[in-house]
Amino acid sequence: MTTITFITGANKGLGYETARRLTELGHTVILGARDKERGEAAAGRLGVRFVPIDVTDDAAVASAAADVEAHEGRVDRLINNAGITGRRAGAADLTGEDARLVFETNVLSIVRVTHAFLPLLAQSDAPAVINVSSGMGSFALTHDPDRVESTIAAPLYTASKSAVTMLTMQYAKAVPDVRFNAADPGYTATDLNAHSGTQTVTEGTEAIVALATEPPSAGTGRFVDRFGAVPW
Ligand SMILES: NC(=O)c1ccc[n+]([C@@H]2O[C@H](COP(=O)([O-])OP(=O)(O)OC[C@H]3O[C@@H](n4cnc5c(N)ncnc54)[C@H](OP(=O)(O)O)[C@@H]3O)[C@@H](O)[C@H]2O)c1
């Protein structure tokens, strides 16, 4: 039986590369994107189905889940990938509105999408949620002088990704029937960082693809990059 995989923010960057690779590996990928034109174009290139989803919008998320329910009837892998860095500004200039947008997109949306998709995951024999977090949200890595993560100050993005990792661990404990794991792609050249990242998107999707294709025995409640376990 085919593995049905729903990916948010999959019209470009790491989400698109994940969609491309998992399609190649035989998954039935459903490409989620907030913009109809960009989403349809990306899905068309991969020959997969596009489902509109703005992860910050309750109604859009509910109708995406209803669409998948009507067409595929279940989801085996949910990949919460959509994310933003927020406005580039010095810490003193960051506003509550800046914070609201970053946390709304990166953190609240994971709860929103997971809530809407859990009934579809419940229809799977081996359901798994993969949350795309970041080493930038790791307390350990952002304090390790040997790591690039310690050289960057980005209060909102880093705090939002700490929350993503913690949400993943808490869902793993609270919902034992579904595996919840977090991926750190590593610093990857995408629009998110104006292509300053040092990895290719293929390297950046290694951990996500591994989590989406590993057997259920690999476990739940883990935070991994392409080299292995990441300290929280
Ligand atoms: N690149 C890195 O170095 C790196 C490292 C660690 C973690 N990550 C994480 O990896 C994930 C993917 O990032 P990326 O590097 O591939 O960035 P990207 O190329 O900017 O792609 C981000 C994707 O998220 C989508 N998105 C943003 N807000 C959305 C919303 N409200 N609803 C639906 N989709 C939305 C974007 O859609 P639009 O095209 O419509 O804007 C786009 O498809 C993010 O969670 C990011 O934090 C990236």
The ligand as an SDF file (V2000), in Angstrom:
LIG
                    3D

 48 52  0  0  0  0  0  0  0  0999 V2000
   16.8280   26.8670    5.0590 N   0  0  0  0  0  0  0  0  0  0  0  0
   17.4060   26.6130    6.2320 C   0  0  0  0  0  0  0  0  0  0  0  0
   18.6130   26.8110    6.4360 O   0  0  0  0  0  0  0  0  0  0  0  0
   16.5810   26.0260    7.3550 C   0  0  0  0  0  0  0  0  0  0  0  0
   17.2550   25.5540    8.4790 C   0  0  0  0  0  0  0  0  0  0  0  0
   16.5180   25.0200    9.5430 C   0  0  0  0  0  0  0  0  0  0  0  0
   15.1430   24.9610    9.4390 C   0  0  0  0  0  0  0  0  0  0  0  0
   14.5120   25.4240    8.3230 N   0  0  0  0  0  0  0  0  0  0  0  0
   13.0560   25.3150    8.2870 C   0  0  0  0  0  0  0  0  0  0  0  0
   12.6790   24.6070    7.1250 O   0  0  0  0  0  0  0  0  0  0  0  0
   11.3340   24.9610    6.7560 C   0  0  0  0  0  0  0  0  0  0  0  0
   11.3040   25.2910    5.2730 C   0  0  0  0  0  0  0  0  0  0  0  0
   12.1160   26.4330    5.0580 O   0  0  0  0  0  0  0  0  0  0  0  0
   12.8700   26.7540    3.6920 P   0  0  0  0  0  0  0  0  0  0  0  0
   14.2850   27.0010    4.0310 O   0  0  0  0  0  0  0  0  0  0  0  0
   12.5010   25.7690    2.6610 O   0  0  0  0  0  0  0  0  0  0  0  0
   12.2120   28.1900    3.3650 O   0  0  0  0  0  0  0  0  0  0  0  0
   11.4560   28.7690    2.0990 P   0  0  0  0  0  0  0  0  0  0  0  0
   12.1510   28.3730    0.8320 O   0  0  0  0  0  0  0  0  0  0  0  0
   11.2580   30.2130    2.4060 O   0  0  0  0  0  0  0  0  0  0  0  0
   10.0480   28.0030    2.1110 O   0  0  0  0  0  0  0  0  0  0  0  0
    9.1230   28.2450    3.1330 C   0  0  0  0  0  0  0  0  0  0  0  0
    7.8000   27.6580    2.7120 C   0  0  0  0  0  0  0  0  0  0  0  0
    6.8510   27.9080    3.7560 O   0  0  0  0  0  0  0  0  0  0  0  0
    5.6970   28.4700    3.1500 C   0  0  0  0  0  0  0  0  0  0  0  0
    4.8830   29.2590    4.0680 N   0  0  0  0  0  0  0  0  0  0  0  0
    5.2500   30.3480    4.8020 C   0  0  0  0  0  0  0  0  0  0  0  0
    4.1940   30.8080    5.4790 N   0  0  0  0  0  0  0  0  0  0  0  0
    3.1370   30.0040    5.1860 C   0  0  0  0  0  0  0  0  0  0  0  0
    1.7750   29.9720    5.5440 C   0  0  0  0  0  0  0  0  0  0  0  0
    1.2380   30.8830    6.3730 N   0  0  0  0  0  0  0  0  0  0  0  0
    1.0030   28.9650    5.0530 N   0  0  0  0  0  0  0  0  0  0  0  0
    1.5060   28.0440    4.2090 C   0  0  0  0  0  0  0  0  0  0  0  0
    2.7820   28.0370    3.7940 N   0  0  0  0  0  0  0  0  0  0  0  0
    3.5810   29.0110    4.2810 C   0  0  0  0  0  0  0  0  0  0  0  0
    6.2220   29.2850    1.9860 C   0  0  0  0  0  0  0  0  0  0  0  0
    5.1900   29.6140    1.0820 O   0  0  0  0  0  0  0  0  0  0  0  0
    5.2690   30.9340    0.1110 P   0  0  0  0  0  0  0  0  0  0  0  0
    6.1160   30.5440   -1.0680 O   0  0  0  0  0  0  0  0  0  0  0  0
    3.8450   31.1530   -0.2200 O   0  0  0  0  0  0  0  0  0  0  0  0
    5.8700   32.0360    0.9160 O   0  0  0  0  0  0  0  0  0  0  0  0
    7.2360   28.3020    1.4330 C   0  0  0  0  0  0  0  0  0  0  0  0
    6.6040   27.3240    0.6700 O   0  0  0  0  0  0  0  0  0  0  0  0
   10.9450   26.1200    7.6720 C   0  0  0  0  0  0  0  0  0  0  0  0
   10.1660   25.6440    8.7450 O   0  0  0  0  0  0  0  0  0  0  0  0
   12.2920   26.6180    8.1730 C   0  0  0  0  0  0  0  0  0  0  0  0
   12.1990   27.2740    9.4170 O   0  0  0  0  0  0  0  0  0  0  0  0
   15.1940   25.9480    7.2870 C   0  0  0  0  0  0  0  0  0  0  0  0
  1  2  1  0
  2  3  2  0
  2  4  1  0
  4  5  1  0
  4 48  2  0
  5  6  2  0
  6  7  1  0
  7  8  2  0
  8  9  1  0
  8 48  1  0
  9 10  1  0
  9 46  1  0
 10 11  1  0
 11 12  1  0
 11 44  1  0
 12 13  1  0
 13 14  1  0
 14 15  2  0
 14 16  1  0
 14 17  1  0
 17 18  1  0
 18 19  2  0
 18 20  1  0
 18 21  1  0
 21 22  1  0
 22 23  1  0
 23 24  1  0
 23 42  1  0
 24 25  1  0
 25 26  1  0
 25 36  1  0
 26 27  1  0
 26 35  1  0
 27 28  2  0
 28 29  1  0
 29 30  1  0
 29 35  2  0
 30 31  1  0
 30 32  2  0
 32 33  1  0
 33 34  2  0
 34 35  1  0
 36 37  1  0
 36 42  1  0
 37 38  1  0
 38 39  2  0
 38 40  1  0
 38 41  1  0
 42 43  1  0
 44 45  1  0
 44 46  1  0
 46 47  1  0
M  CHG  2   8   1  16  -1
M  END
$$$$
